[in-house]
Structure formats: C-alpha cells, structure tokens
Amino acid sequence: MTTQILAPHESMELHEALNFKTLCLAKSKLMQGIVFDQELKDLMQKDVEQSIQAIAELQAVYARAPFQAPVPTNRPTPILN
C-alpha cells in the first residue's frame, strides 16, 4: 500500500488549523487562572484536554506534509544605500 502525502494547499490549511488550535489551547489554559466560576473552569479544562488530543491528531496528519524546502546556500546581498 502506498503512503499518502498531502497536497501543498492541504498542508498549508492543516498548518493554519494547527496554529489556530495551539493558540486556542494557550488561551484556554491561561484564562483558567482568572476564572472563578467552577463550572466554567471545568468547561475550560475539558476544552484544554480535547485541544491537546486534537493537536496530537493534527500533528500525526501533518507528518505527511510533502514540503521540506531546502535552505539555499547563497543569500542575496543586502542593499545598504
């Protein structure tokens, strides 16, 4: 069976989703410290746990991204004037 790789546009969209989910996780984790309602804290903790699981799943798919651009050996000379 052949290994499936993602198309470049799928890789970029997955990258954006992974960044968004990571940002949401950080926000939920940080906001837990300033929330006093226990019910809301419990909901936020559940969101954190689900986000961690979702990020792990997205990372597994992201490993199939086809792009690993080579770093060029020479760089352009900066214009100083």
C-alpha positions in Angstrom: 0.0 0.0 0.0 1.4 3.4 -0.9 1.8 6.2 1.6 -0.5 9.1 1.0 1.0 12.6 1.1 -0.8 15.8 1.4 -1.1 18.3 -1.5 0.7 21.6 -0.8 -2.6 23.5 -0.3 -3.8 20.9 2.2 -0.5 21.1 4.0 -0.9 24.9 4.4 -4.5 24.6 5.5 -3.5 22.0 8.1 -0.7 24.2 9.3 -3.2 27.0 9.8 -5.6 24.8 11.7 -2.7 23.5 13.9 -1.6 27.1 14.7 -5.2 28.1 15.5 -5.8 25.1 17.7 -2.5 25.8 19.5 -3.5 29.4 20.1 -6.9 28.3 21.4 -5.2 25.9 23.8 -2.9 28.5 25.2 -5.8 31.0 25.6 -7.9 28.4 27.5 -5.0 27.4 29.7 -4.2 31.0 30.6 -7.8 32.1 31.2 -8.3 29.3 33.7 -6.2 31.3 36.2 -8.5 34.2 36.2 -11.9 32.4 36.2 -13.6 32.0 39.5 -16.7 30.0 38.4 -16.0 26.3 38.9 -18.4 25.3 36.2 -16.6 27.5 33.7 -13.2 26.2 34.9 -14.4 22.7 34.3 -15.5 23.5 30.8 -12.2 25.2 30.1 -10.3 22.2 31.4 -12.4 19.9 29.2 -11.5 22.2 26.2 -7.8 22.0 27.1 -7.9 18.2 27.2 -9.8 18.0 23.9 -7.4 20.5 22.3 -4.4 18.5 23.3 -5.9 15.4 21.7 -6.8 17.3 18.6 -3.3 18.8 18.3 -1.8 15.3 18.6 -4.1 14.1 15.8 -3.3 17.0 13.6 0.4 16.6 14.1 0.1 12.9 13.0 -1.5 14.1 9.8 0.9 17.0 9.4 3.8 14.5 9.3 2.7 13.6 5.8 3.2 17.1 4.5 5.3 16.9 1.3 7.1 20.2 1.7 10.5 20.4 3.2 12.0 23.2 1.2 15.8 23.2 1.0 17.6 26.1 2.5 19.5 28.0 -0.2 23.3 28.0 0.3 23.7 31.6 -1.0 21.7 34.5 0.1 21.1 37.9 -1.7 23.4 40.7 -0.7 21.5 43.4 1.3 21.3 46.8 -0.2 22.7 49.3 2.3 22.4 52.5 0.4 
